[in-house]
Amino acid sequence: MENNLDRILNIALNFETGAAVVKGARYGNGHINDTYKVTAADGTDYILQRINDNVFTNVAELMENIVGVTEYIASASNVKDECLRVIPTKEGSAWFKAPEGYFRMYNFISAGISIETVPTAEELYLSAVGFGRFQKALDGYPVEKLYDSIPDFHNTMKRYERFEIAVAADKAGRAGEVRAEIDFVRSRSAYAGEVVGALKNGELPLRVTHNDTKLNNVLIDLKGKRPVTVIDLDTVMRGSILYDFGDGVRSGASTGAEDERDLTKVSFSKERYEAFAKGFAGEAGERLTKTEKSRLYFGAILMTYECGMRFLTDYLEGDVYFKLHRPGHNLDRALTQFKLVEDMEKERTFMRDAAEGYANGAR
């Protein structure tokens, strides 16, 4: 599909664009879906994507989630052209089935850009404000209507069970060389059940969660220094707000790359953490329960632990899930996450006080 733009243009003609689509090109740096920017004869731009139905196996449920959430946000917004919208097909569907797979179309939002570089504290703050506003906009959304586009995505108990199965099976014959890392995961196994258990017993409420709250999933107007809108809604599901806060910190508050081999370059940045906490908790705090406010910080430890465990599990299974760019890539990724977990554990009090303080408007 990558070089067959004529075919892409023909697929785009099936959507309700008003004027015929006349040109297109590959767009963005996504690793899951194939994305194109297409332009209609009247000059209007759109985003056309081929949905990876190997990852998202129920396209109907996936798109029902996205349509419901985007329409709910747009209905309450005063700036409609900055809201993500699903463009229907001429038959009124949210997706089009072609021989090459499932396709969908969005409006193109020009007011902001997706930042792909290592974030500054200010950029991280702006992205956090964006995700906080996303939470506010969806406050009251009927979470029972959401499907799990990836079942058990952040069920850390299930992730831990798979990890132990991978250790026992040792399919790639690697367990012996990573005993210290296996012990690291096992020594913190109690983490796995904390949020899952709190959701189950009602201690934490189920909310609409984005589940992939990294910097480049918020379009940012750098000139105006404001977030425009949240994108990449494939993983919108039911979950805990701790997941969204935590994954934003995990991906944004590290001083090193996710796969950095030199662990002396990897550390937990208190400055970046505080920037994210100020933006996210400061924006969404009035919607949160007392328990959520006091435990937001733990989401960062949990999501980093879970991500490291997933990398190590894949390494033990023979590198069957995550894409690799070099031998040992998954192990390198796991080690960076475990280094961050250790750093965060030393800063629990600071992390809790900052997140809770901003959520209460007292910092």
Secondary structure, 3 states (H helix, E strand, C coil): CCCCHHHHHHHHCCECCCCCEEEEEECCCCCCCEEEEEEECCCCEEEEEEECCCCCCCHHHHHHHHHHHHHHHHHCCCCHHHCCCEECECCCCCCEEECCEEEEEEECCCCCEECCCCCCHHHHHHHHHHHHHHHHHCCCCCHHHCCCCCCCCCCHHHHHHHHHHHHHHCCCCCHHHHHHHHHHHHHCCCHHHHHHHHHHCCCCCCEEECCCCCHHHEEEECCCCEEEEECCCCCCEEECHHHHHHHHHHHHCECCCCCCCCHHHCCECHHHHHHHHHHHHHHHHHHCCHHHHHHHHHHHHHHHHHHHHHHHHHHHHCCCCCCCCCCCHHHHHHHHHHHHHHHHHHCHHHHHHHHHHHHCCCC
